[in-house]
């Protein structure tokens, strides 16, 4: 037995001596330069590109297995103007061979000096980073199971690296189709204390379009993640002297089903300064040049290849604070769940400033050329809700907004929609159907006790109407451009104003005095107004034609009824305002000023320049009837015996004149 062990030890020692001798002798005997042309030819044939490496190609096997070379060039295909795809000034790697038998990788040195990668997109859309697949590779890819991992982990038990460096690298992006050129230069990467059982320190720096970019922190220990655990990460990113971001958390199951579970924190930065640092013009014009100037972000992110969830999200934008959570899956659709809670925002600061309006014909022509693609909305599945404490839009001030949004199979529903504004509230719902190319939308709103005067003064800067507003609106329409919406607008509703006034118009004088109503008399010193107890306007809309059968105004001195149409397509008006006197005006304090003829008013023209005219024909009929046909003098005259035969004839004649 002892002899067997003795001879076994001798044989093993002999084998080790032979292997070591071979590792020492092979590099001395084998002329690596002899095989360099074969290597260059094989790489060129495999990649379909020219390939060359410097004459200092070196191979060593003991005690450190190593490869070093310089002046490597992998070129582009012939139809690219740029000569090289990849160049490397020099490369060196040294690792121990014998520990590899025990899955122990010990790297003494890994240095990549001045690598340069040029990514190019031609005008025809072809890119230079696509390589032809060999038959063997294609067959291997076809046999590999889709969406499955081996679950065996990394085939190593230990890893140590003494020096890992990437020095002064360059990545250049050239897009000839858009004449775009971007450069990431002075790329330096250093890994320190590289081992599986302790954190690896990482230091990265670069210049992105001549602006600084850096990443620093630690990753690991990696060993904890090889068996299905988590690999801790703690990284700080700095970009363009403006952006500072920290990622802290872990990489889960990196060798089987990789995912991330990290906290993200972005320190305060200015998007405007960040864009300026890139040498670009800010892409969004805002009414307030100070808007989009301060942003911070905090969130917890969990993500894998199938879904992502964001919790405890806090986004600060200027003076606004948004708390949010989000979940997304089936990214090709996607499927979304959102919960957004915004404390306040003034949207007027962020909308583009008003510009000179284009002629209607030109604007409609340009809009007709734009066709909205609703495919993303048809695929979208969403369940979300939005809360806003205070909102300013078009100068209107709104509070306590609550909106629930759902989307599925091309139908987006907003239900419920609730908000408060100007001492009143609004409740309703809306829907958008994009199953077809032409979208269909519908609204149902109930307005309760909104004070109309401060709303109009904020939005229109006009003092034209007062009162508490109630309204019920049901509308439906088709299309996504104003012309088609107006043509297909249908619905009905009722608007009611209580205890208010029409400011700027004295309807009592208008319907009683022709001169005062139509600027033929001296203007009063005080601004005219018409107080009312109730202004009620029921309406229907059919294909853009708004009809009100009986809009009524009740005031202390008179009753007014208006009826007619407003054509939204042609933008024309056709209304008649009919006055109804109260039983008496005694005691109102202005009997003399308000006395006169009740004058009906006809409103015509278009939306931009309406025309008002008295219905003098109706006035004449009224005067003939009251002053002639039904006057006491006429009655006494016609009662005379000799004129009685003319009585019936005169009545018939006057009735014919009056059209009665």
C-alpha positions as CSV (number, residue, x, y, z in Angstrom):
1,X,0.0,0.0,0.0
2,X,2.9,2.3,0.9
3,X,4.5,1.5,-2.4
4,X,1.4,2.4,-4.3
5,X,1.1,5.7,-2.5
6,X,4.8,6.4,-3.1
7,X,4.5,5.6,-6.8
8,X,1.3,7.7,-7.1
9,X,3.0,10.7,-5.5
10,X,6.0,10.3,-7.8
11,X,3.7,10.1,-10.9
12,X,1.7,13.2,-9.8
13,X,4.9,15.1,-9.2
14,X,6.2,14.1,-12.6
15,X,3.0,15.2,-14.3
16,X,3.3,18.6,-12.5
17,X,6.9,18.9,-13.6
18,X,6.1,18.1,-17.1
19,X,3.1,20.6,-17.2
20,X,5.3,23.3,-15.7
21,X,8.1,22.6,-18.1
22,X,5.6,22.6,-21.1
23,X,4.2,26.0,-19.9
24,X,7.7,27.4,-19.8
25,X,8.9,25.9,-23.0
26,X,5.8,26.4,-25.3
27,X,6.0,30.2,-25.4
28,X,9.7,29.9,-26.2
29,X,9.3,27.4,-28.9
30,X,6.0,28.5,-30.5
31,X,6.4,31.6,-32.7
32,X,3.3,33.6,-32.0
33,X,4.1,36.0,-34.9
34,X,3.9,33.1,-37.3
35,X,0.2,32.6,-36.5
36,X,-0.7,36.4,-36.4
37,X,-1.6,36.4,-40.1
38,X,-3.9,33.4,-39.6
39,X,-5.5,35.1,-36.6
40,X,-6.1,38.3,-38.6
41,X,-7.6,36.3,-41.5
42,X,-9.9,34.3,-39.3
43,X,-11.2,37.4,-37.5
44,X,-11.7,39.2,-40.8
45,X,-13.7,36.3,-42.3
46,X,-15.8,35.8,-39.2
47,X,-16.7,39.5,-38.8
48,X,-16.7,40.5,-42.5
49,X,-14.4,43.4,-41.7
50,X,-10.7,44.2,-42.0
51,X,-8.7,43.3,-38.8
52,X,-5.1,43.9,-37.8
53,X,-3.0,43.8,-34.7
54,X,0.5,45.1,-34.0
55,X,3.7,43.1,-34.3
56,X,4.3,43.0,-30.5
57,X,1.6,40.3,-30.0
58,X,2.9,38.3,-27.0
59,X,1.8,35.1,-25.3
60,X,3.0,33.7,-21.9
61,X,1.8,30.7,-19.9
62,X,3.8,30.4,-16.6
63,X,3.7,31.4,-13.9
64,X,1.1,33.9,-15.2
65,X,-0.8,33.1,-18.4
66,X,-1.0,36.3,-20.3
67,X,-1.7,38.0,-23.6
68,X,-0.6,41.5,-24.6
69,X,-0.8,43.4,-27.9
70,X,-1.0,46.9,-29.3
71,X,-2.4,48.8,-32.2
72,X,-5.5,46.7,-32.8
73,X,-7.9,47.8,-35.6
74,X,-11.3,46.3,-36.4
75,X,-12.6,48.2,-39.4
76,X,-16.0,49.0,-40.8
77,X,-17.7,47.5,-43.8
78,X,-17.0,49.1,-47.2
79,X,-20.2,51.2,-47.3
80,X,-19.3,53.2,-44.2
81,X,-17.2,56.3,-44.6
82,X,-15.5,55.9,-41.2
83,X,-12.5,53.6,-41.5
84,X,-12.4,52.0,-38.0
85,X,-15.1,50.4,-35.8
86,X,-12.8,49.5,-32.9
87,X,-9.3,50.5,-32.1
88,X,-7.1,49.7,-29.1
89,X,-3.8,51.3,-28.4
90,X,-2.7,48.5,-26.1
91,X,-4.0,45.6,-24.0
92,X,-2.6,43.3,-21.3
93,X,-4.0,40.6,-19.2
94,X,-2.2,38.3,-16.8
95,X,-3.8,35.4,-14.7
96,X,-2.7,32.3,-13.0
97,X,-3.4,29.0,-14.7
98,X,-3.2,26.3,-12.0
99,X,-5.9,27.9,-9.8
100,X,-8.3,27.7,-12.8
101,X,-8.5,23.9,-12.2
102,X,-10.3,24.7,-8.9
103,X,-12.5,27.4,-10.4
104,X,-10.3,30.1,-8.8
105,X,-9.7,33.0,-11.0
106,X,-6.7,35.1,-10.0
107,X,-6.0,38.0,-12.3
108,X,-2.8,40.0,-11.7
109,X,-3.4,42.6,-14.3
110,X,-6.1,43.7,-16.7
111,X,-5.3,46.9,-18.5
112,X,-7.2,48.3,-21.6
113,X,-5.5,51.4,-22.9
114,X,-7.2,54.0,-25.2
115,X,-10.0,51.9,-26.6
116,X,-12.1,53.7,-29.2
117,X,-15.5,52.6,-30.5
118,X,-17.2,54.4,-33.3
119,X,-20.9,53.7,-33.7
120,X,-22.3,54.9,-37.0
121,X,-25.8,55.0,-38.6
122,X,-25.8,55.7,-42.4
123,X,-28.3,57.8,-44.2
124,X,-30.1,54.6,-45.3
125,X,-30.5,53.5,-41.7
126,X,-27.8,50.8,-41.7
127,X,-25.7,50.6,-38.6
128,X,-22.1,49.4,-38.2
129,X,-22.5,47.3,-35.0
130,X,-24.5,44.5,-36.7
131,X,-22.3,41.4,-37.4
132,X,-23.1,38.5,-39.7
133,X,-23.9,35.3,-37.9
134,X,-21.9,32.2,-38.7
135,X,-23.7,28.9,-39.4
136,X,-22.5,27.4,-36.1
137,X,-23.7,30.4,-34.1
138,X,-27.0,30.5,-35.8
139,X,-27.6,26.8,-35.1
140,X,-26.6,27.2,-31.5
141,X,-29.0,30.2,-31.1
142,X,-31.8,28.2,-32.7
143,X,-31.3,25.2,-30.3
144,X,-31.1,27.4,-27.1
145,X,-34.4,27.5,-25.1
146,X,-36.1,30.9,-25.1
147,X,-36.7,32.7,-21.8
148,X,-34.9,30.1,-19.7
149,X,-31.7,30.2,-17.6
150,X,-29.6,27.4,-16.5
151,X,-29.8,28.3,-12.9
152,X,-26.3,26.9,-12.3
153,X,-24.8,30.2,-11.2
154,X,-21.3,31.4,-12.2
155,X,-18.8,28.6,-12.9
156,X,-16.2,30.0,-10.4
157,X,-15.6,29.6,-6.7
158,X,-13.3,32.6,-6.2
159,X,-12.2,35.7,-8.0
160,X,-9.4,38.2,-7.2
161,X,-8.1,41.0,-9.5
162,X,-5.0,43.0,-8.6
163,X,-5.2,45.8,-11.2
164,X,-8.3,46.4,-13.4
165,X,-8.1,49.5,-15.5
166,X,-9.7,51.1,-18.6
167,X,-7.7,54.1,-19.6
168,X,-8.7,57.1,-21.7
169,X,-11.4,55.4,-23.8
170,X,-13.7,57.0,-26.3
171,X,-17.2,56.1,-27.6
172,X,-18.3,58.1,-30.6
173,X,-21.9,58.2,-32.0
174,X,-22.5,59.4,-35.6
175,X,-25.9,59.6,-37.2
176,X,-25.7,60.7,-40.8
177,X,-29.4,60.6,-41.3
178,X,-29.9,63.5,-38.8
179,X,-26.3,64.9,-38.9
180,X,-25.9,64.1,-35.2
181,X,-22.6,63.6,-33.5
182,X,-22.1,62.7,-29.8
183,X,-18.9,61.8,-28.0
184,X,-18.2,60.2,-24.7
185,X,-14.4,60.7,-24.2
186,X,-11.7,60.4,-21.6
187,X,-13.4,57.3,-20.2
188,X,-11.5,55.9,-17.2
189,X,-12.6,53.0,-15.1
190,X,-10.8,51.5,-12.1
191,X,-11.9,48.6,-9.9
192,X,-10.2,48.2,-6.5
193,X,-10.2,45.3,-4.1
194,X,-11.9,43.0,-6.6
195,X,-13.0,39.8,-4.9
196,X,-16.2,37.8,-4.5
197,X,-16.3,37.9,-0.8
198,X,-16.0,41.7,-0.2
199,X,-17.4,44.9,-1.8
200,X,-15.7,46.1,-4.9
201,X,-14.8,49.8,-5.1
202,X,-15.6,51.3,-8.5
203,X,-14.4,54.7,-9.9
204,X,-15.6,55.8,-13.3
205,X,-15.1,59.2,-15.0
206,X,-15.7,60.5,-18.5
207,X,-16.4,63.6,-20.6
208,X,-19.9,63.6,-22.3
209,X,-19.7,66.3,-25.0
210,X,-16.9,67.9,-23.1
211,X,-19.0,67.9,-19.9
212,X,-17.9,65.9,-16.8
213,X,-19.6,62.6,-15.9
214,X,-18.6,60.4,-13.0
215,X,-19.7,57.3,-11.1
216,X,-18.3,56.2,-7.8
217,X,-19.2,53.6,-5.1
218,X,-19.2,50.0,-4.3
219,X,-20.7,46.7,-5.6
220,X,-20.8,43.5,-3.6
221,X,-19.9,41.2,-2.1
222,X,-20.8,39.4,-5.2
223,X,-20.6,35.9,-3.6
224,X,-23.9,36.5,-1.8
225,X,-25.7,36.7,-5.1
226,X,-24.2,33.7,-6.8
227,X,-26.6,31.3,-5.0
228,X,-29.8,33.2,-5.6
229,X,-29.2,36.0,-3.1
230,X,-28.7,39.8,-3.3
231,X,-25.6,41.8,-4.4
232,X,-25.5,45.1,-2.5
233,X,-24.9,48.3,-4.6
234,X,-24.2,51.8,-3.4
235,X,-23.4,54.2,-6.3
236,X,-23.2,57.9,-6.7
237,X,-23.6,59.5,-10.2
238,X,-22.6,63.0,-11.0
239,X,-23.2,64.6,-14.5
240,X,-22.5,67.9,-16.1
241,X,-21.8,69.6,-12.8
242,X,-25.6,69.7,-12.3
243,X,-27.0,66.2,-11.7
244,X,-26.2,64.2,-8.5
245,X,-27.9,60.9,-8.1
246,X,-27.5,58.1,-5.6
247,X,-28.6,54.4,-6.0
248,X,-28.6,52.2,-3.0
249,X,-30.0,48.7,-2.7
250,X,-29.3,45.4,-4.3
251,X,-29.2,43.3,-7.5
252,X,-31.5,40.3,-6.7
253,X,-30.7,36.8,-8.1
254,X,-28.2,38.1,-10.7
255,X,-27.4,34.7,-12.2
256,X,-30.9,33.3,-12.5
257,X,-33.8,35.9,-12.6
258,X,-32.0,39.2,-12.2
259,X,-33.9,42.1,-10.7
260,X,-33.1,45.4,-8.9
261,X,-34.4,46.7,-5.6
262,X,-33.0,50.1,-5.0
263,X,-33.7,53.5,-3.5
264,X,-33.1,56.4,-5.9
265,X,-32.4,59.9,-4.7
266,X,-31.7,62.8,-7.1
267,X,-30.5,66.0,-5.4
268,X,-31.9,69.4,-6.5
269,X,-31.0,70.4,-10.0
270,X,-32.1,72.7,-12.7
271,X,-33.4,71.1,-15.9
272,X,-32.7,74.3,-17.8
273,X,-29.1,74.4,-16.6
274,X,-28.7,70.7,-17.4
275,X,-29.8,71.2,-21.0
276,X,-27.7,74.3,-21.4
277,X,-24.6,72.3,-20.2
278,X,-25.3,69.9,-23.1
279,X,-25.1,72.8,-25.4
280,X,-28.8,72.4,-26.4
281,X,-31.8,74.8,-26.4
282,X,-34.5,74.0,-23.9
283,X,-37.0,71.9,-25.8
284,X,-40.1,73.4,-24.2
285,X,-41.0,77.1,-24.3
286,X,-42.8,78.2,-21.1
287,X,-44.7,81.3,-20.3
288,X,-42.6,81.7,-17.1
289,X,-38.9,81.6,-17.9
290,X,-38.3,80.6,-14.3
291,X,-40.4,77.5,-14.6
292,X,-38.7,74.0,-14.7
293,X,-35.8,75.4,-12.7
294,X,-35.8,73.2,-9.6
295,X,-36.3,69.4,-9.4
296,X,-35.7,66.8,-6.8
297,X,-36.7,63.1,-6.7
298,X,-36.8,60.2,-4.2
299,X,-38.3,56.8,-4.9
300,X,-38.0,53.1,-4.2
301,X,-37.8,51.0,-7.3
302,X,-38.2,47.3,-7.8
303,X,-37.9,46.0,-11.3
304,X,-37.2,42.9,-13.4
305,X,-37.6,42.0,-17.1
306,X,-41.4,41.6,-16.6
307,X,-42.6,44.4,-14.3
308,X,-41.6,47.5,-12.4
309,X,-43.0,49.1,-9.3
310,X,-42.2,52.5,-7.8
311,X,-43.3,53.3,-4.3
312,X,-42.8,56.2,-1.8
313,X,-42.1,58.5,-4.8
314,X,-41.7,62.2,-4.1
315,X,-41.1,64.6,-7.0
316,X,-40.6,68.3,-6.2
317,X,-41.0,70.6,-9.3
318,X,-40.4,74.2,-8.5
319,X,-43.1,75.0,-5.8
320,X,-45.1,71.8,-6.5
321,X,-44.8,68.5,-4.6
322,X,-46.0,65.2,-6.1
323,X,-46.3,62.0,-4.1
324,X,-46.7,59.0,-6.3
325,X,-46.7,55.2,-6.7
326,X,-46.7,53.3,-9.9
327,X,-46.8,49.7,-11.2
328,X,-46.2,48.6,-14.8
329,X,-46.1,45.2,-16.5
330,X,-46.5,43.8,-20.0
331,X,-44.3,46.6,-21.3
332,X,-45.4,46.2,-24.9
333,X,-49.0,47.3,-24.0
334,X,-48.4,48.4,-21.1
335,X,-50.5,47.6,-18.0
336,X,-50.3,50.6,-15.6
337,X,-51.5,51.3,-12.1
338,X,-51.0,54.9,-10.8
339,X,-51.7,56.9,-7.7
340,X,-50.7,60.6,-7.9
341,X,-51.2,63.2,-5.2
342,X,-50.1,66.7,-6.2
343,X,-50.4,69.5,-3.6
344,X,-50.5,72.5,-6.0
345,X,-49.5,73.6,-9.5
346,X,-49.9,76.6,-11.7
347,X,-50.1,75.2,-15.2
348,X,-50.1,78.7,-16.7
349,X,-46.4,78.9,-15.9
350,X,-45.6,75.8,-18.0
351,X,-47.7,76.3,-21.1
352,X,-46.1,77.9,-24.2
353,X,-46.5,81.7,-24.5
354,X,-49.2,82.9,-26.8
355,X,-48.1,83.5,-30.4
356,X,-49.6,85.1,-33.4
357,X,-52.5,83.0,-34.6
358,X,-52.3,81.6,-38.1
359,X,-55.1,82.1,-40.6
360,X,-57.9,79.6,-40.1
361,X,-57.5,78.1,-43.5
362,X,-53.8,77.6,-43.1
363,X,-54.2,76.2,-39.6
364,X,-56.9,73.7,-40.7
365,X,-54.7,72.6,-43.6
366,X,-51.8,71.9,-41.3
367,X,-54.1,70.1,-38.8
368,X,-55.5,68.0,-41.6
369,X,-52.0,66.7,-42.4
370,X,-51.5,65.5,-38.8
371,X,-53.0,62.1,-38.1
372,X,-53.0,61.0,-34.5
373,X,-51.9,57.4,-33.9
374,X,-54.2,56.0,-31.2
375,X,-52.5,52.5,-31.2
376,X,-50.8,53.1,-27.8
377,X,-54.1,54.1,-26.3
378,X,-55.8,51.0,-27.7
379,X,-53.2,48.7,-26.1
380,X,-53.1,50.5,-22.8
381,X,-54.6,49.0,-19.7
382,X,-54.6,51.5,-16.8
383,X,-56.2,52.0,-13.4
384,X,-55.2,55.2,-11.8
385,X,-56.3,58.1,-9.7
386,X,-55.2,61.7,-9.4
387,X,-55.6,64.2,-6.6
388,X,-54.7,67.9,-6.8
389,X,-55.0,70.3,-3.9
390,X,-54.8,73.5,-5.8
391,X,-54.7,74.0,-9.6
392,X,-54.4,77.2,-11.7
393,X,-55.2,76.8,-15.4
394,X,-56.1,79.6,-17.8
395,X,-56.0,81.8,-14.6
396,X,-58.9,79.9,-13.2
397,X,-58.4,78.7,-9.6
398,X,-59.6,75.2,-8.8
399,X,-59.3,73.1,-5.6
400,X,-59.7,69.6,-4.3
401,X,-59.6,67.8,-7.6
402,X,-60.2,64.1,-7.6
403,X,-60.1,62.1,-10.8
404,X,-60.2,58.3,-11.4
405,X,-58.9,57.1,-14.8
406,X,-59.4,53.6,-16.3
407,X,-58.4,52.4,-19.7
408,X,-59.0,49.1,-21.6
409,X,-59.6,48.0,-25.1
410,X,-59.4,51.5,-26.5
411,X,-61.9,53.1,-24.1
412,X,-60.6,55.6,-21.5
413,X,-63.0,56.6,-18.7
414,X,-62.8,59.5,-16.3
415,X,-65.2,58.5,-13.6
416,X,-65.7,60.1,-11.2
417,X,-64.4,63.7,-11.8
418,X,-64.8,66.0,-8.8
419,X,-63.5,69.5,-8.0
420,X,-64.3,72.8,-6.2
421,X,-64.0,76.3,-7.5
422,X,-65.3,79.8,-6.7
423,X,-67.5,78.7,-3.8
424,X,-69.1,75.9,-5.8
425,X,-68.3,72.4,-7.0
426,X,-68.4,70.3,-10.2
427,X,-69.0,66.6,-10.5
428,X,-69.2,64.5,-13.6
429,X,-67.6,61.9,-15.8
430,X,-66.2,61.6,-19.3
431,X,-65.1,59.0,-21.8
432,X,-62.9,58.7,-24.8
433,X,-63.4,55.8,-27.3
434,X,-60.4,55.3,-29.8
435,X,-61.3,51.9,-31.1
436,X,-61.8,53.5,-34.5
437,X,-59.6,56.0,-36.3
438,X,-62.0,58.8,-35.5
439,X,-62.3,59.1,-31.7
440,X,-65.6,59.5,-29.9
441,X,-65.9,61.4,-26.6
442,X,-68.7,62.2,-24.2
443,X,-69.1,64.4,-21.1
444,X,-71.6,64.6,-18.3
445,X,-71.2,67.5,-15.8
446,X,-73.2,68.9,-12.9
447,X,-72.2,72.4,-11.8
448,X,-73.5,73.7,-8.4
449,X,-73.4,77.3,-7.0
450,X,-70.2,78.5,-8.8
451,X,-69.9,82.3,-8.5
452,X,-69.6,83.3,-12.2
453,X,-68.2,86.9,-11.8
454,X,-64.8,86.1,-10.2
455,X,-64.4,83.2,-12.6
456,X,-65.0,85.4,-15.6
457,X,-62.8,88.2,-14.2
458,X,-59.9,85.7,-13.6
459,X,-60.2,83.9,-17.0
460,X,-61.4,86.7,-19.3
461,X,-60.6,89.8,-17.3
462,X,-64.1,91.0,-17.9
463,X,-66.9,92.1,-15.6
464,X,-70.0,91.0,-17.6
465,X,-72.0,88.7,-15.5
466,X,-72.8,88.1,-11.8
467,X,-74.7,85.3,-10.0
468,X,-74.5,81.8,-8.6
469,X,-74.3,79.3,-11.4
470,X,-75.9,75.9,-11.7
471,X,-75.7,73.8,-14.8
472,X,-76.3,70.3,-16.2
473,X,-74.5,69.4,-19.4
474,X,-74.6,66.2,-21.5
475,X,-72.4,66.4,-24.6
476,X,-71.1,64.0,-27.2
477,X,-68.8,64.5,-30.2
478,X,-66.5,62.9,-32.7
479,X,-63.0,63.8,-34.0
480,X,-59.9,65.4,-32.6
481,X,-59.8,68.6,-34.5
482,X,-62.1,71.7,-33.8
483,X,-63.9,71.6,-37.2
484,X,-65.1,68.0,-36.9
485,X,-65.9,68.4,-33.2
486,X,-68.2,71.3,-34.0
487,X,-69.9,69.5,-36.8
488,X,-70.6,66.4,-34.7
489,X,-71.4,68.1,-31.3
490,X,-74.7,66.9,-29.9
491,X,-76.2,67.1,-26.5
492,X,-78.5,69.0,-24.2
493,X,-78.4,70.9,-20.9
494,X,-79.5,73.8,-18.8
495,X,-77.6,76.7,-17.3
496,X,-79.2,78.7,-14.4
497,X,-77.9,81.9,-12.8
498,X,-79.5,83.1,-9.5
499,X,-79.5,86.5,-7.8
500,X,-77.1,88.1,-10.3
501,X,-76.8,90.8,-12.9
502,X,-75.8,91.4,-16.5
503,X,-73.1,94.1,-16.3
504,X,-72.8,96.6,-19.2
505,X,-76.4,96.2,-20.5
506,X,-79.6,97.8,-19.3
507,X,-82.2,95.5,-20.8
508,X,-85.0,97.4,-19.2
509,X,-84.0,100.6,-21.0
510,X,-83.2,98.6,-24.2
511,X,-86.6,97.1,-24.6
512,X,-88.4,100.3,-23.5
513,X,-86.5,103.0,-25.2
514,X,-85.1,102.7,-28.7
515,X,-82.8,105.6,-28.4
516,X,-81.2,104.5,-25.2
517,X,-80.9,100.9,-26.3
518,X,-79.1,101.5,-29.6
519,X,-76.7,104.4,-28.6
520,X,-78.9,107.2,-30.0
521,X,-79.2,108.9,-26.6
522,X,-76.7,110.3,-24.2
523,X,-74.9,107.6,-22.3
524,X,-75.5,107.5,-18.5
525,X,-72.7,108.3,-16.1
526,X,-72.9,105.0,-14.3
527,X,-72.2,101.7,-16.0
528,X,-75.5,100.1,-17.0
529,X,-76.5,96.8,-15.5
530,X,-79.5,94.5,-15.4
531,X,-80.2,92.9,-12.1
532,X,-82.1,89.7,-12.2
533,X,-83.5,87.1,-9.8
534,X,-83.1,84.3,-12.2
535,X,-81.5,83.7,-15.7
536,X,-82.4,80.3,-17.0
537,X,-81.1,78.9,-20.4
538,X,-82.1,75.5,-21.5
539,X,-80.6,74.3,-24.7
540,X,-80.1,71.5,-27.2
541,X,-77.3,70.9,-29.6
542,X,-77.6,68.9,-32.9
543,X,-74.7,68.6,-35.2
544,X,-73.2,71.9,-34.0
545,X,-76.5,73.9,-34.0
546,X,-77.3,75.2,-30.5
547,X,-81.0,76.0,-29.9
548,X,-82.6,77.6,-26.9
549,X,-86.4,77.4,-27.0
550,X,-86.9,79.8,-24.1
551,X,-84.1,81.4,-22.3
552,X,-85.8,83.5,-19.6
553,X,-84.7,86.4,-17.4
554,X,-86.7,87.5,-14.4
555,X,-85.9,90.9,-13.0
556,X,-87.7,93.3,-10.7
557,X,-88.9,95.5,-13.6
558,X,-89.5,93.1,-16.5
559,X,-89.4,89.5,-17.8
560,X,-87.4,88.7,-20.9
561,X,-87.6,85.6,-23.1
562,X,-85.0,84.8,-25.7
563,X,-85.2,82.1,-28.3
564,X,-83.1,81.2,-31.3
565,X,-80.0,79.4,-32.6
566,X,-76.3,79.7,-32.6
567,X,-74.5,77.8,-35.4
568,X,-71.1,76.6,-34.1
569,X,-70.0,75.5,-37.6
570,X,-70.8,78.8,-39.4
571,X,-70.4,80.8,-36.2
572,X,-73.6,82.8,-36.8
573,X,-76.3,84.0,-34.5
574,X,-80.1,84.2,-34.9
575,X,-81.9,85.2,-31.7
576,X,-85.0,87.2,-30.8
577,X,-85.2,88.8,-27.4
578,X,-88.9,89.3,-26.3
579,X,-89.7,91.7,-23.4
580,X,-92.6,91.1,-21.0
581,X,-93.5,94.0,-18.7
582,X,-94.3,93.4,-15.1
583,X,-97.8,94.2,-13.9
584,X,-96.7,97.6,-12.5
585,X,-93.5,99.5,-12.0
586,X,-94.9,101.9,-9.4
587,X,-92.8,102.1,-6.3
588,X,-89.6,101.1,-8.2
589,X,-88.4,104.7,-8.1
590,X,-87.8,105.1,-11.8
591,X,-91.2,105.1,-13.4
592,X,-90.4,108.1,-15.6
593,X,-87.0,106.8,-16.7
594,X,-88.2,103.2,-17.4
595,X,-91.5,104.1,-19.1
596,X,-91.7,103.8,-22.9
597,X,-92.3,101.3,-25.6
598,X,-91.4,97.7,-25.1
599,X,-88.9,97.0,-27.9
600,X,-88.1,93.4,-29.0
601,X,-84.5,92.9,-30.0
602,X,-83.2,90.8,-32.9
603,X,-79.6,89.5,-32.6
604,X,-77.9,88.4,-35.8
605,X,-74.4,88.5,-37.3
606,X,-71.5,86.2,-36.2
607,X,-69.7,85.4,-33.0
608,X,-67.0,88.0,-33.4
609,X,-69.3,90.9,-34.4
610,X,-72.9,90.3,-33.3
611,X,-75.5,92.8,-34.5
612,X,-78.5,94.1,-32.4
613,X,-81.5,95.8,-34.0
614,X,-84.9,96.8,-32.7
615,X,-87.9,94.9,-34.1
616,X,-89.6,98.1,-35.3
617,X,-92.2,96.1,-37.2
618,X,-93.3,94.6,-34.0
619,X,-93.3,98.0,-32.3
620,X,-95.5,99.4,-35.0
621,X,-98.0,96.6,-34.6
622,X,-98.0,97.1,-30.8
623,X,-98.6,100.9,-31.1
624,X,-101.3,100.5,-33.8
625,X,-103.1,98.0,-31.7
626,X,-102.8,100.0,-28.4
627,X,-103.2,103.5,-29.8
628,X,-105.7,103.0,-32.6
629,X,-107.6,99.7,-32.5
630,X,-108.0,99.4,-28.8
631,X,-107.9,103.1,-27.6
632,X,-110.8,104.8,-25.8
633,X,-111.0,107.5,-28.4
634,X,-111.3,105.0,-31.3
635,X,-113.9,103.0,-29.4
636,X,-116.0,106.2,-28.7
637,X,-115.7,107.3,-32.3
638,X,-116.8,104.0,-33.7
639,X,-119.8,103.9,-31.3
640,X,-121.4,106.8,-33.2
641,X,-124.4,105.6,-35.1
642,X,-123.3,106.9,-38.4
643,X,-119.9,105.2,-38.2
644,X,-121.0,101.8,-36.9
645,X,-120.9,100.3,-40.5
646,X,-117.3,101.3,-40.6
647,X,-116.4,99.6,-37.3
648,X,-116.1,96.1,-38.5
649,X,-114.4,97.2,-41.8
650,X,-111.8,99.2,-39.9
651,X,-111.1,96.3,-37.5
652,X,-110.6,94.0,-40.4
653,X,-108.4,96.4,-42.2
654,X,-106.2,97.1,-39.1
655,X,-106.0,93.4,-38.3
656,X,-104.8,92.8,-41.9
657,X,-102.1,95.5,-41.5
658,X,-101.0,94.0,-38.2
659,X,-100.9,90.5,-39.7
660,X,-103.4,89.2,-37.2
